[in-house]
Amino acid sequence: MAWLPVVALAMSLMAAAIIFLLPENAWRLRTWVNLSAAVGKALLVGIMVVRIVGGQEDTFSLPVVEGVTFVLRADALGVMFAGLSSILWLCTTIYAIGYLEDSPNRKRFFGFFSLCVASTLGIALAGNLFTFLIFYEILTLSTYPLVVHRGNDTVLAAGRVYLRYTMTAGVVLFLAVVWLHSLAGNLSFSEPSTLSDYLSSHGIPLSVIFVLLVGGLGVKAAMVPLHGWLPRAMVAPAPVSALLHAVAVVKAGAFGILRVVYDVYGIALTSSLGMTTLLAVMASITIIYGSSRAIAQQELKPLLAFSTISQVSYVLLGVSLLGPFGTIGALVHLLHQGFMKVTLFFCAGNYAEELGIHRIDDLNGAGRRMPLTSIAFTIGAFGMIGLPPIAGFISKWYLGVGAVQANMPIVVLVLVLSSTLNACYFLPVLHRLWFRQGPSHGQGEWPEERKLGRLETSGWLLWPAMLTALISVLAGLLAGLPFSPLDWATRVATQEYMP
């Protein structure tokens, strides 16, 4: 069924094309197209999951020029990322429909939104570096209009910063891919790495290429010191922020590094070149730096942005541990962090839309005014700290065990320090939500509450946050069941990379 990855990709591309062709006021038809494409893509990814469990991988190949092939391949790692993309696309689509109600330029927004998701799916299903590079650059171009959607001077300035970082990273990645291709030819993700054959004769070029690859990918993964674009991009609407942090841009960078380490270089060669130590150091610095900066933030979305900078590097930290537990921890955190972080951004958007709150010190008493949103936010925050039984605990447990197995106590210290810092910036927010008194009469009151029988905010905004919060809990409580995120990460690690 070589057509399956192609049809899944075409689902998002067709949705984008139709949305761009529809008139601006055709909001009902646009909503139907958005939701139908999201559901259809999720079903197709579900079919890929079933086929992989049955031992079948679907691959589509198209020769471009001699020695270069466009390849889409549904392997276990790619489908894991595609599954995250499809679930969160559906949730974010529902949220965006409610968030952008009656706002201008919705056709442009949802058109590029669909292109963004299509490029993310292409990254997930890319079968070699050439295909990955194509969709990686399409992702940059499709997310820029989303970041600058509001169009004011502040937003446009942030968009220029975003482009400078990501376009420069794209050039670096392109050079690395071309250099590696000239050295070793067309490297497929589906075949064991052959780069170790070049170690004795091209050791230094292989090391330099690895650094260039990780540097190009590390910009989107927001690794320090390549992270500067991410806090600036928080001027984007809440659905865009959720997409950037949970699956599209930041996760694409981390996923690309996973591909480079496991499928292009291989674990043995990466270790022989000393690059796992480099990854461990860079990830540790990023984790501590991001958490430390989050403590100093006065607004909610920048706090969540620096939290993302810290949390995504758990994936890279797990990769550097080499052993099975570290690998499982890295892979499962790719999923867990997505569900928890999208929940937090949904909730931040709800506070902004319903109560006009952007600053942390304005959240006093908001838990009593918006209890369901605040419960979801609390779940996401506890998960980020790593408290059981939420999914974040599972990730950190496996990373900690992996660090002990690898005899790297410094990594255990980094995890403990990071969780402590996570608590330092999330617990004061939760204290304001639930235990501080809200504004009194005449002192900047909140907008009037909705009529009796209505939800605390629009259902389009509330239910996605509640659903992703529920998934974050169930992923921890039911981690031992088949097809849980932990089970799938274990399948990928033990069958593909740690047999």
Residue pairs with C-beta under 8 A, 6 or more apart in sequence:
1 51
1 56
1 58
2 58
2 59
2 60
2 61
3 58
3 60
4 44
4 47
4 48
4 51
4 58
4 74
5 48
5 58
5 59
5 60
5 72
5 73
5 74
5 125
6 60
6 72
7 44
8 41
8 44
8 45
8 48
8 82
8 121
8 125
9 72
9 118
9 121
9 122
9 125
11 37
11 40
11 41
11 44
12 37
12 41
12 114
12 115
12 117
12 118
12 121
13 114
13 115
13 118
14 37
15 33
15 34
15 36
15 37
15 114
16 111
16 112
16 114
16 115
16 118
18 33
19 30
19 33
19 34
19 107
19 110
19 111
19 114
20 107
20 111
22 29
22 30
22 33
22 107
23 107
24 105
24 106
24 107
27 106
30 106
30 107
30 110
31 97
34 93
34 97
34 110
34 114
35 90
35 93
35 94
37 114
38 86
38 89
38 90
38 93
39 90
41 86
41 89
41 117
41 121
42 86
42 87
42 89
42 90
45 79
45 82
45 83
45 86
48 58
48 74
48 79
48 82
49 79
49 83
49 483
51 57
51 58
51 74
52 74
52 75
52 76
52 79
57 73
57 74
57 75
57 190
58 73
58 74
59 71
59 72
59 73
59 74
59 127
59 190
60 71
60 72
60 73
61 69
61 70
61 71
61 127
62 69
62 70
62 71
63 69
63 70
64 70
64 130
67 181
67 185
67 186
68 130
68 181
68 186
69 128
69 130
69 186
70 130
70 131
70 134
71 126
71 127
71 128
71 130
71 131
71 188
72 122
72 125
72 126
72 127
72 131
73 125
73 126
73 127
73 189
73 190
74 82
74 125
75 189
75 190
75 496
76 488
76 491
76 492
76 495
76 496
77 258
77 259
77 262
77 263
77 331
77 492
77 496
78 124
78 125
78 126
78 189
79 124
79 125
80 331
80 334
80 335
80 488
80 489
80 492
81 123
81 124
81 251
81 255
81 334
82 121
82 124
82 125
83 335
83 488
84 247
84 251
84 334
84 335
84 338
85 117
85 120
85 121
85 124
85 247
85 248
86 121
87 471
88 242
88 243
88 246
88 247
88 338
88 339
88 342
88 468
89 117
89 247
91 342
91 346
91 464
91 467
91 468
92 239
92 242
92 243
92 246
92 342
92 464
93 113
94 460
94 463
94 464
95 238
95 239
95 242
95 346
95 349
95 460
95 461
95 464
95 465
96 109
96 110
96 113
96 237
96 239
97 460
98 458
98 459
98 460
98 461
99 237
99 238
99 239
99 349
99 353
99 460
99 461
100 106
100 109
100 237
100 239
101 458
101 460
105 149
108 145
108 149
109 145
109 146
109 149
112 142
112 143
112 145
112 146
113 146
113 239
113 243
115 138
115 142
116 139
116 142
116 143
116 146
116 243
116 248
117 248
118 138
118 142
119 135
119 136
119 138
119 139
119 142
120 135
120 139
120 247
120 248
120 252
122 131
122 134
122 135
122 138
123 132
123 135
123 136
123 139
123 252
123 255
123 256
124 255
126 132
126 134
126 135
126 189
126 259
127 188
127 189
127 190
128 186
128 187
128 188
128 189
129 177
129 180
129 181
129 187
129 259
129 264
130 177
130 181
130 186
132 256
132 259
133 173
133 174
133 177
136 170
136 173
136 220
136 252
136 256
137 170
139 220
139 248
139 249
139 252
140 163
140 166
140 167
140 170
143 162
143 240
143 243
143 244
143 248
143 249
144 159
144 162
144 163
146 236
146 237
146 240
146 243
147 155
147 158
147 159
147 162
147 233
147 235
147 236
147 240
147 244
148 155
148 156
148 158
148 159
148 236
149 155
149 236
149 237
149 240
150 235
150 236
150 237
154 235
155 235
155 236
157 232
158 232
158 233
158 235
158 236
161 228
161 229
161 232
161 233
162 229
162 232
162 233
164 229
165 219
165 226
165 228
165 229
166 219
166 220
166 229
166 249
168 219
169 215
169 216
169 217
169 218
169 219
169 220
169 226
170 216
171 216
172 212
172 215
172 216
173 212
173 213
173 216
173 217
174 216
175 212
176 209
176 212
176 213
176 216
177 213
179 205
179 209
179 212
180 187
180 209
180 213
180 264
181 187
183 198
183 202
183 205
183 206
183 209
184 194
184 195
184 198
187 193
187 194
187 195
187 264
189 259
189 263
189 264
192 266
193 263
193 264
193 265
193 266
193 269
195 206
195 264
195 265
195 266
195 269
196 266
196 268
196 269
196 272
198 206
199 206
199 269
199 272
199 273
203 273
206 265
206 269
206 273
207 273
207 274
207 275
210 260
210 265
210 270
210 273
210 275
211 275
211 278
213 256
213 257
213 260
213 264
214 257
214 260
214 275
214 278
214 279
215 226
217 253
217 254
217 256
217 257
217 260
218 226
218 253
218 257
218 282
219 226
219 229
219 253
220 249
220 250
220 252
220 253
220 256
221 250
221 253
221 254
221 256
221 257
221 312
221 313
221 316
222 229
222 230
222 250
222 253
222 286
222 290
222 308
222 309
222 312
223 253
223 282
223 283
223 286
223 313
223 316
224 282
224 285
224 286
224 289
224 290
224 309
227 286
227 290
227 309
230 244
230 250
230 305
230 308
230 309
231 302
231 305
231 306
233 241
233 244
233 305
234 241
234 301
234 302
234 304
234 305
236 244
237 349
238 301
238 345
238 346
238 348
238 349
238 352
238 353
239 349
241 301
241 304
241 305
241 345
241 348
241 349
242 341
242 342
242 345
242 346
242 349
243 249
244 250
245 304
245 305
245 308
245 341
245 342
245 345
246 337
246 338
246 339
246 341
246 342
246 345
247 338
247 342
250 308
250 312
251 312
251 334
251 338
253 312
254 312
254 315
254 316
254 334
255 334
257 279
257 315
257 316
257 319
258 315
258 319
258 330
258 331
258 334
261 267
261 270
261 275
261 279
261 319
262 319
262 496
262 497
265 273
265 275
267 322
267 497
270 276
271 322
276 319
276 320
276 321
276 322
277 320
279 316
279 317
279 319
279 320
280 317
280 320
280 321
280 408
280 411
282 313
282 316
283 313
283 314
283 316
283 317
283 320
284 313
284 317
284 410
284 411
284 414
286 309
286 310
286 313
286 316
287 310
287 311
287 313
287 314
287 317
287 414
287 418
288 310
288 414
288 417
288 418
288 421
289 309
289 310
290 306
290 307
290 308
290 309
290 310
290 311
290 313
291 306
291 307
291 310
291 417
291 418
291 421
291 422
291 424
291 425
292 421
293 306
293 309
294 303
294 306
294 307
294 310
294 421
294 425
295 421
295 424
295 425
297 303
297 306
297 360
297 425
298 359
298 360
298 361
299 358
299 359
299 360
300 348
300 351
300 357
300 358
300 359
300 360
300 363
300 429
301 345
301 348
301 358
303 360
303 425
303 429
304 341
304 344
304 345
304 348
307 341
307 344
307 384
307 422
307 425
308 341
310 418
310 421
310 422
311 333
311 337
311 341
311 384
312 337
314 329
314 330
314 333
314 337
314 395
314 396
314 399
315 330
315 331
315 333
315 334
315 337
316 330
317 326
317 330
317 399
317 411
317 414
318 326
318 327
318 328
318 329
318 330
318 331
318 333
318 398
318 399
318 402
319 326
319 327
319 330
320 326
321 327
321 329
321 330
321 399
321 402
321 403
321 405
321 406
321 408
321 411
322 406
323 402
323 405
323 406
323 498
324 402
324 493
324 494
324 498
325 398
325 399
325 401
325 402
325 405
326 398
326 399
326 402
326 403
326 405
326 406
327 402
327 493
327 497
327 498
328 398
328 402
328 486
328 489
328 490
328 493
329 395
329 396
329 397
329 398
329 399
329 401
329 402
330 399
331 489
331 492
331 493
332 394
332 395
332 398
332 485
332 486
332 489
333 392
333 395
333 399
334 489
335 391
335 475
335 485
335 488
335 489
336 383
336 391
336 392
336 394
336 395
336 472
336 475
336 485
337 392
337 395
339 391
339 468
339 471
339 472
339 475
340 379
340 380
340 383
340 384
340 390
340 391
340 392
340 468
340 472
341 380
341 384
342 468
343 376
343 377
343 379
343 380
343 465
343 468
343 469
343 472
344 377
344 380
344 381
344 384
346 376
346 461
346 464
346 465
346 468
347 373
347 374
347 376
347 377
347 380
347 465
348 377
349 461
350 370
350 373
350 457
350 461
350 462
350 465
351 357
351 358
351 363
351 366
351 370
351 373
352 358
353 457
353 458
353 461
354 370
354 373
354 447
354 456
354 457
354 461
355 362
355 366
355 369
355 370
355 446
355 447
356 446
356 447
357 363
357 366
360 428
360 429
360 432
361 432
363 429
363 432
363 433
363 436
364 432
364 436
364 437
364 438
364 439
365 432
365 433
365 436
365 437
365 438
365 439
366 374
366 432
366 433
366 438
367 374
367 433
367 434
368 434
368 438
369 438
369 446
369 449
369 456
370 456
370 457
371 456
372 455
372 456
372 462
372 465
372 466
373 456
373 457
373 462
373 465
374 433
374 434
375 469
376 465
376 466
376 468
376 469
377 429
377 430
377 433
377 465
378 430
378 433
378 434
379 390
379 469
379 472
379 473
380 469
380 472
381 426
381 427
381 429
381 430
382 390
382 392
382 426
383 390
383 391
383 392
383 393
383 472
383 476
384 392
384 422
384 426
385 392
385 419
385 422
385 423
385 426
385 427
386 392
386 393
386 395
386 396
386 419
386 422
387 393
388 476
389 473
389 476
389 477
390 472
390 473
390 476
391 471
391 472
391 473
391 475
391 476
391 479
391 485
392 472
392 476
393 476
394 475
394 476
394 479
394 486
396 415
396 419
399 411
399 415
400 412
400 415
403 409
403 411
403 412
403 415
404 412
438 446
439 445
439 446
450 456
450 457
455 462
456 462
475 484
475 485
475 486
478 484
479 485
479 486
479 487
480 486
480 487
481 487
